[in-house]
C-alpha cells in the first residue's frame, strides 16, 4: 500500500515538472526593478562640437576694420617715420589690414556650395535693406552733427553709388559677388578632384594678386611686373576660392601644422613691416611718411599670405558650450552692419564736434591727445568703445529687421486666411 502511494506521489511530481518545463517564472515588480537596475544604461549621444572658428574670424575681422580706421583717423599716415620705434605701429597696421581679406575668405568658405535658385537670390534682400537703413542713419548724422547739406539728387546718387553710408563700398563689391557666386561655384565644384581645385585656386591667385604685386628687380623706376596683370581687378576671387579650397581640403589640425602656419604668418608680416619701414624712411620727398610701393592694397601677395595664415590658425576652433555658441553666432551674424555703422562712431569719438551753438562741445580723441605717438599709445581708449557701440547698434538694427519680417509674414498669413474664409462663405 505504501509502495503504491509512493508511486502515485512520484507520478504527481513528474507531472508537475512536465507542466512547468519550458515556462518562464513570472517576475514580480521587485524583480523587474532589480533587473532594470542591473541592466547597463543606454549611452548618451555625445554632443557634436560646434565649429566656432568662422564666427571668431568674422568677429576678429570687424574689430580689425575698426583698428584700420584707427590709423586712418589718428594722423599716422602723415607722421614722419624716422626711426625703428615706428616698426611696432607699422606691424599693427598691417595686421589690421587683413580685415577685408578675412571677410572674403570666410565668404568663400561658407558659400562654396550655394547653387542657382530663387531662394538663394532672396538672401540679398536683407543685406540691401540693412544697407539702406544704415545709409539713412548716416545721412541724418551728417546733417545734424557734421552740418552737411544735401540735395535730393545727391541723396539718390549716394544710394546708387554706395556713398551715403561712408563705408558702403564693400556693399558694392559684395552685391556683385553675391549675384555671381552660384556660377563661380559651378567652376570650382566642377573640378574633378582636389588637385584640379588647387590648380584653379593658384591660377586665379597668380593672375590677380601675384600679377599686380610681384616685380622683377629692386629699382622702383626700372623694375617690371613678372606676370600679365590685365585681370588684377578680380583679386577678390582669389580670396573667395582659397576659402572654398580650405573648406574642401582643410589641413590636419596638428601642432606641427599650426607652428608652420604661424611661422609663415610671422615671416609674411615681418616682410611687410620691414619693407614698409625701409621705403618710408627713404621717402624723403614726402617727409618720410608711411609708404609701401606695391603692397598697400588688399590684393597683394604679402597681405594675402598674412590673411590666409590668420584664417588657418583660427577657422577650425570648436566648442561644445551652448552659451558660447549662441553668443558667437549672434555676434558673427551682425558683422556687416557693425562695419557699416562704425562710420558714425568713428566720427563721434575721434573728432571734436558741437551740435549747435548752444550745445556743449564734445572733445574728441584727437584733440585730447595732440601727438600721434600719444594717440597710438592710448588706442585702448577709443577702439573698444567704437567696436562695442557699433556692435550694439548693429544688433538692434538686425532685431528690428527680424521683427518687421515676422510681423509682415503674420500679416500676409492673416490676409490669406481671411480671403479663404470669405471665399468659403460665398
C-alpha positions, 0 to 999 in steps of 0.5 A: 500500500505504501509502495503504491502511494509512493508511486502515485506521489512520484507520478504527481511530481513528474507531472508537475515538472512536465507542466512547468518545463519550458515556462518562464517564472513570472517576475514580480515588480521587485524583480523587474526593478532589480533587473532594470537596475542591473541592466547597463544604461543606454549611452548618451549621444555625445554632443557634436562640437560646434565649429566656432572658428568662422564666427571668431574670424568674422568677429576678429575681422570687424574689430580689425576694420575698426583698428584700420580706421584707427590709423586712418583717423589718428594722423599716422599716415602723415607722421614722419617715420624716422626711426625703428620705434615706428616698426611696432605701429607699422606691424599693427597696421598691417595686421589690421589690414587683413580685415577685408581679406578675412571677410572674403575668405570666410565668404568663400568658405561658407558659400562654396556650395550655394547653387542657382535658385530663387531662394538663394537670390532672396538672401540679398534682400536683407543685406540691401535693406540693412544697407539702406537703413544704415545709409539713412542713419548716416545721412541724418548724422551728417546733417545734424552733427557734421552740418552737411547739406544735401540735395535730393539728387545727391541723396539718390546718387549716394544710394546708387553709388554706395556713398551715403553710408561712408563705408558702403563700398564693400556693399558694392563689391559684395552685391556683385559677388553675391549675384555671381557666386552660384556660377563661380561655384559651378567652376570650382565644384566642377573640378574633378578632384582636389588637385584640379581645385588647387590648380584653379585656386593658384591660377586665379591667385597668380593672375590677380594678386601675384600679377599686380604685386610681384616685380622683377628687380629692386629699382622702383623706376626700372623694375617690371611686373613678372606676370600679365596683370590685365585681370588684377581687378578680380583679386577678390576671387582669389580670396573667395576660392582659397576659402572654398579650397580650405573648406574642401581640403582643410589641413590636419589640425596638428601642432606641427601644422599650426607652428608652420602656419604661424611661422609663415604668418610671422615671416609674411608680416615681418616682410611687410613691416620691414619693407614698409619701414625701409621705403618710408624712411627713404621717402624723403620727398614726402617727409618720410611718411608711411609708404609701401610701393606695391603692397598697400592694397588688399590684393597683394601677395604679402597681405594675402599670405598674412590673411590666409595664415590668420584664417588657418590658425583660427577657422577650425576652433570648436566648442561644445558650450551652448552659451558660447555658441549662441553668443558667437553666432549672434555676434558673427551674424551682425558683422556687416552692419557693425562695419557699416555703422562704425562710420558714425562712431568713428566720427563721434569719438575721434573728432571734436564736434558741437551740435549747435551753438548752444550745445556743449562741445564734445572733445574728441580723441584727437584733440585730447591727445595732440601727438600721434605717438600719444594717440597710438599709445592710448588706442585702448581708449577709443577702439573698444568703445567704437567696436562695442557701440557699433556692435550694439547698434548693429544688433538692434538694427538686425532685431528690428529687421527680424521683427518687421519680417515676422510681423509682415509674414503674420500679416500676409498669413492673416490676409490669406486666411481671411480671403479663404474664409470669405471665399468659403462663405460665398 
